[in-house]
Amino acid sequence: MTANPKLEEPLMYDMARIGNLKTMAAAAPEAMAAFHAFDAAAFKEGALSVKVKELMALAVAVTTQCPYCIEIHTKKARTAGANDAEITEAVLVSAAIRAGGSVVHGTHAIK
């Protein structure tokens, strides 16, 4: 028996689900407005450029393995001028930090 594709739920990480942020904003308008204001302030040009901030966000997104954030911050990094080499280096720094965390936490296993 095959499943009816019309009855199946969309993929867990379907980018279309980002549209649900509007529902969340309606359900908790004050909190969501505060989040959006904080997010805008954090990513505003400042001591760090928008490009650097987006590359940082991409590195964190890869580490936390959030496909939404990876897609969104990759696009924003590119819009801010990031190229393939910069994106690749950000991803590799993320991988190094994650691996390093495992290695140094492994020192607790040595008695």
QUIQUIMO-V380132 format. One record per pair of residues at least 4 apart in sequence whose C-alpha atoms are under 8 Angstrom apart, sorted by the first residue. I is the first residue (numbers start at 0). J is the second residue. If there is no record, write none. Layout:
i = [I I]
j = [J J]
This chain:
i = [2 2 3 9 12 12 12 14 16 18 19 20 21 22 23 23 23 24 24 24 24 24 27 28 29 30 31 32 33 34 35 36 37 38 39 42 42 42 43 44 44 45 47 47 48 49 49 49 50 50 50 50 50 50 50 51 51 52 53 53 53 53 53 53 54 54 54 54 54 54 54 54 55 55 56 56 56 57 57 57 57 57 57 57 57 57 58 58 58 58 58 59 59 60 60 60 60 60 61 61 61 61 61 62 62 62 64 65 66 67 68 69 70 71 72 73 73 74 75 76 76 76 77 77 81 81 82 83 84 85 86 87 88 89 90 91 92 93 94 95 96 97 98 99 100 101 102 103 104 105]
j = [6 7 7 13 16 66 67 67 20 22 23 24 25 26 27 28 31 28 29 30 31 32 31 32 33 34 35 36 37 38 39 40 41 42 43 49 52 53 49 48 49 49 51 52 52 53 76 79 54 75 76 77 79 80 81 55 76 56 57 72 73 75 76 79 58 72 73 76 81 85 86 89 59 89 60 68 72 61 68 69 72 73 76 86 89 90 62 89 90 92 93 63 93 64 65 66 68 69 65 66 69 90 93 93 94 97 69 69 70 71 72 73 74 75 76 77 86 78 79 80 81 86 81 82 85 86 86 87 88 89 90 91 92 93 94 95 96 97 98 99 100 101 102 103 104 105 106 107 108 109]
